[in-house]
Amino acid sequence: MKKFKIAVAAAVLLAASASYADITIGVSLSLTGPASGLGIPIKNEIALWPKSIAGQKLDVIVLDDATDPTTGVKNARRFVTEDKADVIVGSVATPVAIPMAAVAAEADTVQLALSPAALPPGKDKWTFRLPQSNLVMAHAIVAHMKKLGVKTVGFLGYTDAYGEEWLKAFGPLAEKNGIKLVATERFARSDTSVTGQALKLVAAHPDAILIVASGSGAAMPEMGVVERGYKGKIYQTHAAATHDLMRVGGKEVEGTYVVSGPAVVADQLPASNPSKQLGMEFIQSYEKAYGPGSRNQFAAHGFDTALLLEKAVPIALKKGKPGTKEFRAALRDALETMGRTVVSQGVLTYTPTDHWGFPDDTGVMLKVVNGQFKVD
């Protein structure tokens, strides 16, 4: 297990008051393994976080979960037992974030999940998600398919929780809108080929295929169906909203439709979009640090994590000091009650009964044109 401890202390603040305590944030990211393409950009964004919030020094501990649920749980247990974390952040991989939620709940500690982790009713009391839910993004995809006259669709997605939750969200919504799901194929994140699945999908002749994969791994299944002669429309989810799709897929992913949050294309959005300003701030700061074109869906979730904490922490500090159960409970209450919060990826409104937050019209449809994302 690799350990990355990001020093964000401001020494002057340490001397400000003996009553001040560090806010400890335990972050579990997939920095190796199949989801590393999602985790590394967030680690990069965390390095740009403020050094303190409301006068409290941030002590940020980043651990690699290797895209492995067992390691993610181990990291979460360390955060709550050894590090006495006030907040757990992560994981970016859905199959890892889901079991981490149980640890957060046992320890009465807020988890800010960086993946659309679906939990049974009543099991997300301490878990809030930064990404848009799969159902929110499915609304954008289905509306786009209707606009283009799609009547039949094939599904090619991961066998894990991310693929399963997408199938549950997309299938019924598509059927409700007159789009028939004519073929469903699955594959593992670690697979290097989808030849058998691609042949079955091509044989079903759907108007469109929805591919549910993530990061650099999203290109492989798409290239598989294209190489088997598929000529219809291809859609990808928000886990593919990164330039890795074009870097790996090249010309074979030209014309692909990808659903994304606003941040990735903030410079193409109208001024009336509520997330345009923060999206531009994200793009400018991230690309200044990491180069033109480095922006992506996942780093923006890291940017928004800091925005949430900057709003919720001052509220929580009125009821407790960092390092105490009172502060952890107050932080959860603040997230649930602080109301409409504009972030770079949309407008969040968490409530006691809704820890997803984004409205159904959040998703933005993009098209790959000449190797770049264009709002479609």
C-alpha positions as CSV (number, residue, x, y, z in Angstrom):
1,M,0.0,0.0,0.0
2,K,1.4,3.3,-1.0
3,K,1.1,6.3,1.2
4,F,1.0,9.9,0.1
5,K,0.7,12.5,2.8
6,I,0.2,16.0,1.5
7,A,1.5,18.7,3.7
8,V,-0.9,21.5,3.7
9,A,-0.1,23.1,7.1
10,A,0.2,26.8,7.5
11,A,2.6,27.2,10.4
12,V,1.2,30.6,11.3
13,L,-2.1,29.1,12.0
14,L,-0.7,26.6,14.4
15,A,0.2,29.4,16.8
16,A,-3.1,31.2,16.4
17,S,-4.9,29.4,19.1
18,A,-4.2,26.4,21.3
19,S,-7.9,25.4,21.0
20,Y,-7.7,25.0,17.2
21,A,-7.3,21.4,16.0
22,D,-6.4,20.0,12.6
23,I,-9.2,18.8,10.3
24,T,-8.0,15.4,9.3
25,I,-9.2,14.2,5.9
26,G,-8.6,10.5,5.0
27,V,-8.6,10.0,1.2
28,S,-8.7,6.6,-0.4
29,L,-8.1,6.7,-4.2
30,S,-7.4,4.1,-6.9
31,L,-3.9,5.2,-7.8
32,T,-3.0,1.8,-9.2
33,G,-5.2,-0.9,-10.8
34,P,-7.9,-0.6,-13.4
35,A,-9.4,2.7,-12.0
36,S,-6.0,4.5,-11.6
37,G,-6.9,6.7,-14.5
38,L,-9.7,8.1,-12.3
39,G,-7.8,8.3,-9.1
40,I,-4.6,10.0,-10.2
41,P,-6.3,13.2,-11.5
42,I,-8.1,13.6,-8.1
43,K,-4.8,13.2,-6.3
44,N,-3.4,15.9,-8.5
45,E,-6.4,18.2,-7.7
46,I,-6.0,17.6,-4.0
47,A,-2.5,19.0,-4.2
48,L,-4.2,22.3,-5.2
49,W,-6.5,22.4,-2.2
50,P,-6.4,25.2,0.2
51,K,-4.1,24.8,3.2
52,S,-6.8,25.6,5.7
53,I,-10.5,26.1,6.0
54,A,-12.1,28.6,8.4
55,G,-8.7,28.9,10.2
56,Q,-8.3,25.2,10.7
57,K,-5.3,23.5,9.2
58,L,-6.1,20.6,6.8
59,D,-4.2,17.4,7.4
60,V,-4.8,15.4,4.3
61,I,-3.8,11.7,4.1
62,V,-4.0,10.0,0.7
63,L,-3.8,6.2,0.4
64,D,-3.9,4.0,-2.6
65,D,-6.7,1.4,-2.6
66,A,-5.4,-0.2,-5.8
67,T,-9.0,-0.4,-7.1
68,D,-9.5,-3.2,-4.6
69,P,-12.5,-3.2,-2.2
70,T,-10.6,-5.0,0.5
71,T,-7.9,-2.5,0.5
72,G,-10.4,0.4,0.4
73,V,-12.0,-1.0,3.6
74,K,-8.6,-1.4,5.2
75,N,-7.8,2.3,4.4
76,A,-11.1,3.4,5.8
77,R,-10.6,1.5,9.0
78,R,-7.2,3.1,9.4
79,F,-8.6,6.5,8.9
80,V,-11.2,6.1,11.7
81,T,-9.1,4.2,14.1
82,E,-5.5,5.4,13.7
83,D,-5.8,8.8,12.1
84,K,-9.1,9.8,13.9
85,A,-10.3,11.3,10.6
86,D,-13.0,13.9,10.6
87,V,-14.0,13.1,7.0
88,I,-13.4,10.1,4.6
89,V,-13.1,10.9,0.9
90,G,-13.4,8.2,-1.8
91,S,-13.1,5.9,-3.4
92,V,-13.3,6.9,-7.0
93,A,-14.2,3.3,-8.0
94,T,-17.8,2.4,-7.2
95,P,-17.0,-1.2,-6.1
96,V,-14.5,0.2,-3.6
97,A,-16.6,3.1,-2.3
98,I,-19.6,0.9,-1.5
99,P,-18.0,-1.3,1.3
100,M,-16.1,1.8,2.6
101,A,-19.6,3.3,3.4
102,A,-20.2,0.7,6.1
103,V,-17.0,1.7,7.9
104,A,-17.9,5.3,7.7
105,A,-21.3,4.6,9.1
106,E,-19.9,2.4,12.0
107,A,-17.6,5.3,13.0
108,D,-20.2,8.1,12.5
109,T,-17.9,9.8,10.0
110,V,-18.9,11.6,6.8
111,Q,-17.9,9.9,3.6
112,L,-17.7,12.0,0.5
113,A,-17.8,9.4,-2.2
114,L,-16.1,10.2,-5.5
115,S,-18.1,7.6,-7.4
116,P,-21.9,7.1,-7.9
117,A,-22.0,4.5,-5.1
118,A,-25.5,3.1,-4.7
119,L,-26.4,1.9,-1.2
120,P,-29.5,0.2,0.2
121,P,-32.2,2.6,1.7
122,G,-31.1,3.8,5.1
123,K,-27.4,2.8,4.6
124,D,-26.2,6.2,3.4
125,K,-26.7,8.2,6.5
126,W,-23.0,9.2,6.5
127,T,-22.3,9.0,2.8
128,F,-22.7,11.9,0.3
129,R,-21.8,11.5,-3.4
130,L,-19.8,14.1,-5.5
131,P,-20.5,12.5,-8.9
132,Q,-23.9,12.7,-10.5
133,S,-26.0,9.6,-10.1
134,N,-26.3,7.1,-13.0
135,L,-30.0,7.9,-13.2
136,V,-29.3,11.7,-13.5
137,M,-26.9,11.0,-16.4
138,A,-29.2,8.4,-18.0
139,H,-31.8,11.2,-18.4
140,A,-29.4,13.2,-20.5
141,I,-28.4,10.1,-22.6
142,V,-32.0,9.0,-23.2
143,A,-33.1,12.5,-24.1
144,H,-30.3,12.7,-26.6
145,M,-31.1,9.3,-28.1
146,K,-34.7,10.3,-28.6
147,K,-33.6,13.5,-30.3
148,L,-31.5,11.4,-32.8
149,G,-34.3,8.9,-33.4
150,V,-32.8,5.9,-31.6
151,K,-35.3,3.1,-31.2
152,T,-33.1,0.2,-30.2
153,V,-30.0,0.0,-28.0
154,G,-27.4,-2.5,-26.9
155,F,-25.7,-2.5,-23.5
156,L,-22.0,-3.3,-23.0
157,G,-20.9,-2.7,-19.4
158,Y,-18.8,-3.8,-16.5
159,T,-19.9,-6.9,-14.5
160,D,-19.3,-4.9,-11.2
161,A,-21.5,-2.5,-9.3
162,Y,-20.9,0.4,-11.7
163,G,-22.2,-1.6,-14.6
164,E,-25.1,-3.1,-12.7
165,E,-26.3,0.3,-11.4
166,W,-26.1,1.8,-14.9
167,L,-28.2,-1.1,-16.3
168,K,-30.8,-0.6,-13.5
169,A,-30.9,3.2,-14.2
170,F,-30.8,3.2,-18.0
171,G,-32.9,0.2,-18.9
172,P,-36.3,1.1,-17.4
173,L,-35.8,4.8,-18.4
174,A,-35.0,3.9,-22.0
175,E,-38.0,1.5,-22.2
176,K,-40.3,4.2,-20.7
177,N,-39.2,6.5,-23.6
178,G,-39.8,4.0,-26.3
179,I,-36.2,2.8,-26.7
180,K,-35.9,-1.0,-26.6
181,L,-32.9,-2.7,-25.0
182,V,-32.2,-5.5,-27.5
183,A,-28.9,-6.9,-26.3
184,T,-27.0,-6.9,-23.0
185,E,-23.4,-7.9,-22.6
186,R,-21.0,-7.6,-19.7
187,F,-17.2,-7.7,-19.2
188,A,-14.8,-7.4,-16.3
189,R,-12.7,-4.3,-15.7
190,S,-9.5,-6.4,-16.1
191,D,-10.6,-7.9,-19.4
192,T,-8.4,-7.0,-22.4
193,S,-10.9,-8.1,-25.1
194,V,-14.6,-8.1,-25.7
195,T,-14.6,-10.0,-29.0
196,G,-17.4,-12.4,-28.0
197,Q,-19.7,-9.7,-26.6
198,A,-19.0,-7.4,-29.6
199,L,-20.0,-10.1,-32.1
200,K,-23.3,-10.6,-30.3
201,L,-24.1,-6.9,-30.1
202,V,-23.3,-6.3,-33.7
203,A,-25.5,-9.2,-34.7
204,A,-28.4,-7.6,-32.8
205,H,-28.2,-4.5,-35.1
206,P,-29.1,-1.9,-32.4
207,D,-29.4,1.8,-33.5
208,A,-27.0,2.6,-30.7
209,I,-24.8,1.0,-28.1
210,L,-24.2,2.2,-24.6
211,I,-20.8,1.4,-23.2
212,V,-20.4,1.5,-19.4
213,A,-16.7,1.6,-18.6
214,S,-14.3,4.1,-17.1
215,G,-11.1,6.1,-17.7
216,S,-8.7,4.7,-20.2
217,G,-10.5,1.4,-20.0
218,A,-13.5,2.9,-21.8
219,A,-11.8,2.9,-25.2
220,M,-11.2,-0.9,-25.4
221,P,-14.8,-2.1,-25.6
222,E,-15.7,0.6,-28.0
223,M,-12.8,-0.3,-30.3
224,G,-14.0,-3.9,-30.0
225,V,-17.5,-3.2,-31.4
226,V,-16.1,-0.8,-34.1
227,E,-13.6,-3.4,-35.2
228,R,-16.4,-6.0,-35.6
229,G,-18.1,-3.7,-38.1
230,Y,-20.6,-1.7,-35.9
231,K,-21.6,1.5,-37.7
232,G,-24.3,2.8,-35.3
233,K,-24.2,5.5,-32.6
234,I,-22.0,4.8,-29.5
235,Y,-22.6,6.4,-26.1
236,Q,-20.3,6.4,-23.1
237,T,-21.0,7.4,-19.5
238,H,-19.5,10.1,-17.3
239,A,-16.8,7.7,-16.2
240,A,-15.4,8.1,-19.7
241,A,-15.3,11.9,-19.8
242,T,-11.6,12.1,-20.0
243,H,-9.1,12.7,-22.8
244,D,-7.9,9.1,-22.2
245,L,-10.8,8.0,-24.3
246,M,-9.3,9.8,-27.4
247,R,-5.7,9.1,-26.4
248,V,-6.3,5.4,-26.4
249,G,-9.1,5.1,-28.9
250,G,-7.8,7.5,-31.6
251,K,-9.9,7.8,-34.7
252,E,-12.1,4.8,-33.7
253,V,-13.8,6.9,-31.1
254,E,-14.6,9.8,-33.3
255,G,-18.3,10.7,-33.2
256,T,-18.8,9.1,-29.8
257,Y,-21.4,10.7,-27.5
258,V,-20.3,11.1,-23.9
259,V,-22.4,12.4,-21.0
260,S,-20.5,14.6,-18.6
261,G,-20.8,17.1,-15.8
262,P,-20.5,20.8,-16.8
263,A,-16.9,21.3,-15.6
264,V,-15.2,19.4,-18.5
265,V,-16.6,21.9,-21.0
266,A,-17.2,25.0,-18.9
267,D,-15.5,27.1,-21.6
268,Q,-18.2,26.0,-24.1
269,L,-21.2,26.6,-21.9
270,P,-23.4,29.8,-22.0
271,A,-22.9,32.4,-19.3
272,S,-26.3,31.4,-17.9
273,N,-25.1,28.0,-16.8
274,P,-24.8,28.2,-13.0
275,S,-21.6,26.2,-13.0
276,K,-19.8,28.1,-15.7
277,Q,-17.8,30.4,-13.4
278,L,-16.6,27.6,-11.1
279,G,-16.0,25.3,-14.0
280,M,-13.7,27.9,-15.5
281,E,-11.9,28.3,-12.2
282,F,-11.4,24.6,-12.1
283,I,-10.1,24.4,-15.7
284,Q,-7.7,27.4,-15.3
285,S,-6.2,26.2,-12.0
286,Y,-5.9,22.6,-13.0
287,E,-4.5,23.2,-16.5
288,K,-2.1,25.8,-15.1
289,A,-0.7,23.1,-12.9
290,Y,-0.9,20.1,-15.2
291,G,-1.0,21.4,-18.7
292,P,-3.5,22.2,-21.5
293,G,-6.2,19.6,-22.0
294,S,-5.5,17.9,-18.7
295,R,-9.0,18.7,-17.3
296,N,-11.4,15.8,-16.7
297,Q,-14.6,14.7,-14.9
298,F,-12.7,13.2,-11.9
299,A,-10.4,16.1,-11.0
300,A,-13.5,18.3,-11.0
301,H,-15.0,16.1,-8.3
302,G,-11.9,16.7,-6.3
303,F,-12.3,20.5,-6.9
304,D,-15.9,20.3,-5.7
305,T,-15.0,18.3,-2.6
306,A,-13.0,21.3,-1.4
307,L,-15.9,23.7,-2.2
308,L,-18.3,21.6,-0.1
309,L,-15.9,21.5,2.8
310,E,-15.4,25.3,2.6
311,K,-19.1,25.8,3.0
312,A,-19.9,23.1,5.5
313,V,-16.9,23.3,7.9
314,P,-17.6,26.9,9.2
315,I,-21.2,25.7,10.0
316,A,-20.0,22.6,11.8
317,L,-17.4,24.5,13.8
318,K,-20.2,26.3,15.6
319,K,-21.1,23.0,17.3
320,G,-17.9,21.1,17.7
321,K,-14.1,21.0,17.4
322,P,-12.3,18.9,14.8
323,G,-11.3,15.5,16.2
324,T,-14.6,15.1,18.1
325,K,-17.8,13.2,17.4
326,E,-19.7,16.4,17.9
327,F,-17.8,18.0,14.9
328,R,-18.3,14.9,12.7
329,A,-22.1,14.9,13.4
330,A,-22.3,18.7,12.9
331,L,-20.5,18.3,9.5
332,R,-23.1,15.8,8.4
333,D,-25.9,18.0,9.6
334,A,-24.3,21.0,7.8
335,L,-24.2,19.1,4.5
336,E,-27.8,18.1,4.8
337,T,-29.1,21.5,5.7
338,M,-26.8,24.1,4.0
339,G,-29.0,24.2,1.0
340,R,-28.4,24.9,-2.7
341,T,-24.6,24.8,-3.4
342,V,-23.2,25.6,-6.8
343,V,-20.2,23.5,-7.7
344,S,-18.2,23.0,-11.0
345,Q,-20.2,19.9,-11.8
346,G,-23.7,21.3,-11.3
347,V,-25.9,22.4,-8.4
348,L,-26.0,20.3,-5.3
349,T,-28.8,20.3,-2.8
350,Y,-28.3,17.6,-0.2
351,T,-31.2,16.9,2.3
352,P,-31.6,14.3,5.1
353,T,-33.4,12.1,2.5
354,D,-31.2,12.8,-0.6
355,H,-27.4,12.4,-0.4
356,W,-27.1,12.5,-4.2
357,G,-28.0,16.2,-4.6
358,F,-28.0,16.8,-8.4
359,P,-31.2,17.5,-10.4
360,D,-32.0,15.4,-13.5
361,D,-31.0,18.2,-15.9
362,T,-27.4,18.2,-14.8
363,G,-25.8,16.1,-17.5
364,V,-24.2,17.7,-20.6
365,M,-23.9,15.7,-23.8
366,L,-20.6,15.9,-25.6
367,K,-19.4,14.5,-28.9
368,V,-15.9,13.6,-29.9
369,V,-14.9,15.8,-32.8
370,N,-11.4,15.9,-34.2
371,G,-10.1,14.3,-31.0
372,Q,-11.8,16.9,-28.7
373,F,-15.0,17.1,-26.6
374,K,-17.6,19.4,-28.1
375,V,-21.0,20.2,-26.5
376,D,-23.6,18.5,-28.7
